[in-house]
Amino acid sequence: MKVTDILISQHAPLAASSPYPAIEAAYGVKISFNPFFVIEAVSSKEFRSQRINVLDYTAVVFSSKTAIDAYFHLCEELRIKVPETMKYFCSTESVAKYLQKYIVYRKRKIFFGSGTADSLIAEIGSKHSGERFLLATSGSSGNDFTRAFTAAKLDFTPAMLVKPVSQDIRGLDLSKFQLIVLYNNYDVKSLYENFPEYKQGDCAFIAFGKSVASAMKEAGLEVAIAAPTPEVPSVAKAIEVFLDSQK
């Protein structure tokens, strides 16, 4: 199969160090970017329906900056004064530093992992295992963090602070792409909401993440490459591996 057009279900990267222009030049392909869904904060009504009292918890877990915005905006709207003793556990240092928008950054109450749920569990360790965690999520279904917190037998409650909303992508001509990269199980949901009769045909898919790979298989989509793995740690590498296999 000759690959000329690739679609990635994300916003185009802004960093000058993006690997995609080099891939386009080396392989003679065009890479397009188009997010399949957006993340929006839940309303105060939607949050109240979960019957969660923020002040019942001693720590909050964030895996995105959007969730941080949603948490503090909800607290402000609901007139909840977050105590200074609250601890914050974040998936990455970048997410943790974003807290400076709302609170004074103090290392004794802000902790972060390296991007995976397991790294955050290791950061919690035995020292913080007695906390009551409010785990910010983007939906009611389980994810790597809820599974990891359950396996570690930590006292936590998942709270939907943000939600995925499908984008209108019906203007995309999916038939022009020979390779599509999906990052999230909501990408799969949006795909079929926009194109209920979609058939994969000869199009190849790369799945980045276990949850999206599972969702794709459940939808009947064949996954050409599942990443990340030690051999294929990034989407860019996965694309290169796939293109090399087509030579």
C-alpha positions in Angstrom: 0.0 0.0 0.0 1.4 3.4 -0.9 0.9 5.9 1.8 0.5 9.6 0.8 -1.8 11.0 3.5 -1.8 10.5 7.2 -4.3 11.8 9.7 -3.6 12.3 13.4 -6.5 13.0 15.8 -4.7 15.8 17.7 -4.0 19.5 17.3 -0.9 20.2 15.3 2.1 20.5 17.5 3.4 24.0 18.1 7.0 23.0 19.1 9.7 23.8 16.6 11.2 20.4 17.5 8.1 18.5 16.1 9.3 15.3 14.3 6.5 15.4 11.7 8.0 17.8 9.1 11.1 15.5 9.0 8.9 12.5 8.4 7.0 14.3 5.6 10.3 15.2 3.9 11.9 11.7 4.3 8.9 9.7 3.2 7.1 12.0 0.8 3.8 12.0 2.8 1.5 14.7 4.1 0.5 14.6 7.7 -2.8 16.3 8.7 -4.0 17.1 12.2 -7.7 17.2 13.3 -8.9 16.5 16.9 -11.9 14.2 17.0 -13.2 15.6 20.3 -12.6 18.4 22.8 -12.6 18.3 26.6 -14.9 20.7 28.4 -15.5 21.3 32.1 -18.7 19.9 33.6 -21.3 22.3 34.9 -21.9 22.8 38.6 -25.2 21.0 38.2 -23.4 18.0 36.6 -20.8 18.0 39.4 -23.4 18.2 42.2 -25.3 15.2 40.7 -22.2 13.1 41.6 -22.8 13.8 45.3 -19.2 14.6 46.0 -18.1 16.9 48.9 -14.7 18.3 48.0 -13.9 19.0 51.6 -14.2 15.3 52.5 -10.9 14.7 50.7 -7.3 15.5 51.8 -5.7 15.2 48.3 -6.6 15.7 44.7 -5.2 13.9 41.7 -4.8 15.7 38.3 -3.7 14.3 35.0 -4.4 17.4 32.9 -4.4 21.2 33.1 -8.0 21.3 32.0 -9.0 19.3 35.0 -7.1 21.8 37.3 -9.1 24.7 35.7 -12.3 22.8 36.1 -11.6 22.0 39.8 -10.9 25.5 40.9 -13.6 27.1 38.8 -16.2 24.7 40.3 -14.9 25.4 43.8 -15.3 29.1 43.2 -18.8 28.7 41.7 -19.9 26.5 44.5 -18.2 28.8 47.1 -16.0 26.0 48.4 -12.8 27.3 50.1 -10.1 24.8 49.5 -8.0 24.4 52.6 -4.3 25.2 52.5 -3.6 21.7 53.8 -4.9 20.1 50.6 -2.3 18.0 48.8 -2.0 17.7 45.0 -0.7 14.7 43.1 -0.2 15.3 39.4 0.7 13.0 36.5 3.6 15.2 35.3 5.8 18.1 36.5 4.2 20.3 33.8 0.7 19.6 35.1 1.9 20.2 38.7 3.5 23.6 37.8 0.2 24.7 36.3 -1.2 24.7 39.9 0.7 28.0 40.3 -2.2 29.7 38.5 -4.4 29.0 41.6 -2.2 28.3 44.6 1.3 29.0 46.0 3.6 26.2 44.8 5.0 24.3 47.7 6.8 21.1 47.3 5.6 19.8 50.6 2.1 19.5 49.2 2.5 19.1 45.5 3.8 15.9 44.1 4.1 14.5 40.5 5.0 11.4 38.5 6.6 10.9 35.1 3.4 10.6 33.2 2.2 7.1 34.0 -0.2 6.0 36.7 2.4 3.7 38.2 4.9 6.5 38.6 2.3 8.5 40.6 1.5 5.5 42.8 5.3 5.2 43.5 5.3 8.9 44.4 2.5 8.4 46.8 4.2 5.4 48.4 3.6 4.5 52.0 4.1 8.1 53.2 0.9 9.4 51.6 -1.1 6.2 51.4 -3.4 7.4 54.2 -4.8 10.3 52.3 -8.3 10.4 51.0 -7.9 11.1 47.2 -10.3 12.8 44.9 -9.3 11.5 41.5 -10.2 13.9 38.7 -11.5 12.1 35.6 -13.0 12.9 32.2 -15.7 10.2 32.3 -17.4 7.5 34.3 -15.5 4.6 32.8 -12.2 3.4 34.4 -8.8 4.5 33.2 -5.2 3.7 34.0 -5.3 5.9 37.1 -8.5 4.5 38.6 -7.2 1.0 37.9 -3.8 1.8 39.5 -5.4 3.4 42.6 -7.7 0.4 43.0 -4.8 -2.0 42.7 -2.8 0.0 45.3 -5.8 -0.2 47.6 -5.8 3.5 48.1 -8.9 5.4 49.5 -10.1 7.3 46.5 -13.2 8.6 44.7 -13.3 9.3 41.0 -14.9 12.6 40.2 -15.8 13.7 36.6 -14.6 17.3 36.4 -14.3 17.4 32.6 -16.1 15.6 29.8 -15.3 14.7 26.2 -17.5 16.3 23.6 -17.3 15.0 20.0 -16.2 17.4 17.3 -18.1 17.8 14.1 -15.6 16.1 11.7 -18.1 15.2 9.0 -16.2 17.6 6.7 -13.2 15.3 6.7 -12.8 13.0 3.7 -11.5 9.9 5.5 -11.2 8.0 2.3 -8.1 10.1 1.3 -6.1 8.8 4.3 -4.2 5.6 4.2 -3.1 5.8 7.8 -5.0 7.3 10.8 -3.6 7.7 14.3 -6.0 7.7 17.3 -5.1 8.6 20.8 -8.2 8.1 22.9 -11.2 5.8 23.1 -13.3 8.9 22.7 -11.7 9.3 19.2 -13.4 6.0 18.3 -16.7 7.2 19.8 -16.5 10.4 17.8 -15.5 8.6 14.6 -18.7 6.5 14.6 -20.9 9.4 15.8 -19.8 11.4 12.8 -19.6 8.4 10.4 -22.1 5.7 11.6 -21.5 3.6 8.5 -17.7 3.9 8.5 -15.8 0.9 7.1 -12.1 0.6 7.6 -11.3 -1.0 4.2 -7.6 -0.7 3.4 -7.0 2.1 5.8 -4.4 1.3 8.5 -4.7 2.5 12.1 -2.1 3.3 14.8 -3.4 3.2 18.4 -1.5 5.2 21.0 -2.5 3.9 24.4 -4.1 0.7 25.7 -7.6 2.2 26.1 -7.9 3.3 22.5 -6.5 0.0 21.3 -9.2 -1.8 23.2 -11.9 0.5 22.0 -10.8 0.1 18.4 -10.8 -3.7 18.6 -14.3 -3.6 20.2 -15.4 -1.4 17.3 -14.1 -3.9 14.8 -11.1 -1.8 13.7 -7.9 -3.6 13.0 -4.8 -2.0 14.7 -1.7 -2.1 12.6 0.6 -0.8 15.4 -0.2 -0.4 19.1 2.1 2.1 21.0 3.7 3.0 23.2 6.1 0.1 23.6 9.9 -0.1 24.2 10.4 -0.5 20.5 7.8 2.1 19.5 7.8 4.7 22.2 6.1 7.5 20.3 3.6 8.2 17.5 6.3 9.6 15.3 8.3 6.3 15.7 5.2 4.3 15.1 4.5 6.2 11.8 8.1 5.6 10.7 7.9 1.9 11.5 4.7 1.6 9.5 6.0 3.5 6.5 9.2 1.4 6.5 7.0 -1.8 6.5 5.3 -0.6 3.3 8.4 -0.2 1.3 
